Amino acid sequence: MNVIPNDSEAASNSGYLASRPQVWFAFAMTFALMFFDFIDRQVIVSLFPHIKSEWHLSDKQLGSLVSVVSIVVGAGGLPVALVADRMGRVKSIVVMAVTWSLATISCMFTANFSQLFMARAVVGLGETGYGSVGVALISTLFPKSLRSAALGAFYAAPSLGSVLGVVLGGMIAARWGWKAAFGVVGVPGLVLALFYLLVRDYKTVALTPDSNPESQPLGETLKRIFGALARTRTLLWVCAGASAQLITVSAMWSWLPSYLNRFHGMTPEAAGKAAAVVVLVGAFSCTLWGFVVGRLTRRNPRNKLPALSVLCLVTSVIFVAAFGGTYTAAIQFKLIVLGGFFMNCTVGVVAGVAMDVVHPGVRSTGAAVLSLFQNVFGLAVGPVLAGALSDRWGLQHALTFIPLCSVLAAGFFVVAMRSYDIDAAKISDVQLDAAPALADTVGTGTAA
């Protein structure tokens, strides 16, 4: 039985696809899973000093333990999203949450770098497609006027999860050993997966009026999907810009605890807590920038893109100054915190822009394209590139160079602005409807 009352009339009057309680319940559950997703993903960064000491790893190897998750997530995102767009988003999310949670728990039983690397790859396998499918669900259930704000709030979950992951990792390692951290953080995702069965999905719509997404041959379906995405030039440029900015973000998330440990003499636990402050500021600003940019560009949504360009340039200037200059520890940390306030500016907004221009029938797949770029060319690149540069030049010089990627991001967003209006107009008249919660269909024996 669905515990959330249906109110389709209220939904139609407000622009929500289902009733407000149902939509906000879906948001809360999707946010919670993303939160624990990134706890599981980022808990390892505060464990770097312990792992390096015990297994004698290079910085490049340590960075690869973070990057492998993003690589697998990016590589597998498209197949999972294709399945989700055809078979249902809620079912896909439940399976993914169970998989990544069990894989995280398995990390505590590893005995060497190779085993931990493979276990982390399976964590990525479980997380594959989650972000893109979650984005498609939230962006479709909410009114378009709230899309950037809702996605900005949703994308605060990775930062908040990273904060708690970094803090918990250091605290648990100090008391029970670093391997115990994986066991502690892996359990909540299993519980949340069960509650996710109550979330409302939306009915899959055809790309064209004469196509049936369920009976159409796979080859023809893929041709229509990728043809539609390839013609959406805004999506491709936004993917490039988002990826470049995330190189900066992921490098800071992964290496700031180690930087504070090495250059400011902090213990791993204290360095993790200090780095968590920067990530927490980023979590707050992610929601703030999603709201502010969305609010300021309501009359002309295309202006989201030059706004992002300016914010990326500010990010680069602050971080280059922070790591490239000579300051006291206190002043440098304040500059790093300021950079953290700007660095997450793109996350929610770019997802909203992508959903503005992608056909609702392939939004999971469109979001997966964005996720592929962000993970493989952004989140995966930052940690391992910074680690490789650190092995060669030293960590401080590496963190001075990496923020220049934000300048590249700014250029990509300016180019994306040119095609936004044309791409958004192509899908302006598509009609949508909500589907029942998966728990209801299971209880009545009907198909979703």
CORPE-V62408 format. One record per pair of residues at least 4 apart in sequence whose C-alpha atoms are under 6 Angstrom apart, sorted by sequence separation. I is the first residue (numbers start at 1). GAP is how many residues later the second one is. If there is no record, write none. Layout:
BEGIN
[[I | GAP] [I | GAP]]
END
This chain:
BEGIN
[[11 | 4] [21 | 4] [27 | 4] [33 | 4] [38 | 4] [39 | 4] [48 | 4] [51 | 4] [52 | 4] [64 | 4] [70 | 4] [72 | 4] [73 | 4] [81 | 4] [83 | 4] [84 | 4] [113 | 4] [124 | 4] [129 | 4] [130 | 4] [135 | 4] [146 | 4] [148 | 4] [151 | 4] [157 | 4] [158 | 4] [161 | 4] [162 | 4] [164 | 4] [165 | 4] [168 | 4] [169 | 4] [172 | 4] [173 | 4] [212 | 4] [222 | 4] [223 | 4] [226 | 4] [238 | 4] [246 | 4] [250 | 4] [251 | 4] [252 | 4] [259 | 4] [260 | 4] [261 | 4] [266 | 4] [267 | 4] [276 | 4] [282 | 4] [285 | 4] [288 | 4] [289 | 4] [290 | 4] [291 | 4] [297 | 4] [320 | 4] [321 | 4] [346 | 4] [362 | 4] [363 | 4] [368 | 4] [371 | 4] [372 | 4] [373 | 4] [374 | 4] [375 | 4] [376 | 4] [377 | 4] [381 | 4] [382 | 4] [386 | 4] [389 | 4] [390 | 4] [441 | 4] [11 | 5] [52 | 5] [84 | 5] [110 | 5] [173 | 5] [206 | 5] [261 | 5] [266 | 5] [327 | 5] [375 | 5] [390 | 5] [441 | 5] [11 | 6] [110 | 6] [206 | 6] [261 | 6] [297 | 6] [11 | 7] [206 | 7] [11 | 8] [84 | 8] [139 | 8] [390 | 8] [10 | 9] [107 | 9] [172 | 9] [389 | 9] [8 | 10] [261 | 10] [322 | 10] [8 | 11] [260 | 11] [7 | 12] [107 | 12] [169 | 12] [386 | 12] [322 | 13] [257 | 14] [257 | 15] [257 | 18] [103 | 19] [104 | 19] [256 | 19] [103 | 20] [319 | 20] [318 | 21] [100 | 23] [315 | 24] [100 | 26] [99 | 27] [100 | 27] [315 | 27] [315 | 28] [96 | 30] [96 | 31] [81 | 48] [80 | 49] [73 | 51] [77 | 51] [65 | 52] [69 | 52] [72 | 52] [76 | 52] [77 | 52] [68 | 53] [72 | 53] [69 | 55] [73 | 55] [285 | 56] [289 | 56] [282 | 58] [286 | 58] [290 | 58] [278 | 59] [282 | 59] [286 | 59] [290 | 59] [281 | 60] [278 | 62] [282 | 62] [357 | 66] [357 | 67] [356 | 68] [359 | 68] [108 | 71] [108 | 72] [108 | 74] [324 | 76] [105 | 77] [323 | 77] [104 | 78] [105 | 78] [320 | 80] [105 | 81] [104 | 82] [101 | 85] [316 | 87] [101 | 88] [316 | 88] [316 | 90] [97 | 92] [98 | 92] [312 | 94] [313 | 94] [97 | 96] [312 | 98] [94 | 99] [170 | 99] [309 | 101] [309 | 104] [167 | 105] [166 | 106] [167 | 106] [305 | 108] [306 | 108] [305 | 112] [163 | 113] [163 | 116] [163 | 117] [235 | 119] [38 | 120] [42 | 120] [46 | 120] [159 | 120] [160 | 120] [35 | 122] [39 | 122] [43 | 122] [31 | 123] [34 | 123] [35 | 123] [38 | 123] [39 | 123] [42 | 123] [43 | 123] [46 | 123] [160 | 123] [17 | 124] [38 | 124] [46 | 124] [159 | 124] [16 | 125] [36 | 125] [16 | 126] [35 | 126] [39 | 126] [43 | 126] [16 | 127] [156 | 127] [15 | 128] [250 | 129] [254 | 129] [156 | 130] [243 | 130] [156 | 131] [239 | 131] [243 | 131] [247 | 131] [251 | 131] [246 | 132] [247 | 132] [250 | 132] [251 | 132] [246 | 133] [152 | 134] [153 | 134] [239 | 134] [243 | 134] [244 | 134] [247 | 134] [152 | 135] [243 | 135] [247 | 135] [152 | 138] [149 | 141] [148 | 142] [149 | 142] [148 | 146] [207 | 154] [248 | 154] [206 | 155] [248 | 155] [205 | 156] [204 | 157] [244 | 161] [245 | 161] [245 | 164] [244 | 165] [241 | 168] [241 | 171] [241 | 172] [26 | 173] [237 | 175] [237 | 179] [234 | 182] [234 | 185] [234 | 186] [155 | 193] [152 | 196] [151 | 197] [148 | 201] [148 | 204] [147 | 205] [45 | 209] [46 | 226] [136 | 227] [136 | 228] [133 | 231] [203 | 231] [132 | 232] [202 | 232] [203 | 232] [202 | 233] [201 | 234] [132 | 235] [132 | 236] [200 | 236] [200 | 237] [199 | 238] [198 | 239] [197 | 241] [198 | 241] [197 | 242] [85 | 279] [81 | 283] [82 | 283] [81 | 284] [78 | 287] [78 | 290] [77 | 291] [74 | 298] [74 | 301] [74 | 302] [70 | 305] [71 | 305] [70 | 309] [71 | 309] [70 | 310] [67 | 313] [63 | 320] [64 | 320] [63 | 321] [60 | 324] [63 | 324] [60 | 327] [59 | 328] [60 | 328] [18 | 416] [17 | 417] [2 | 438] [1 | 439]]
END
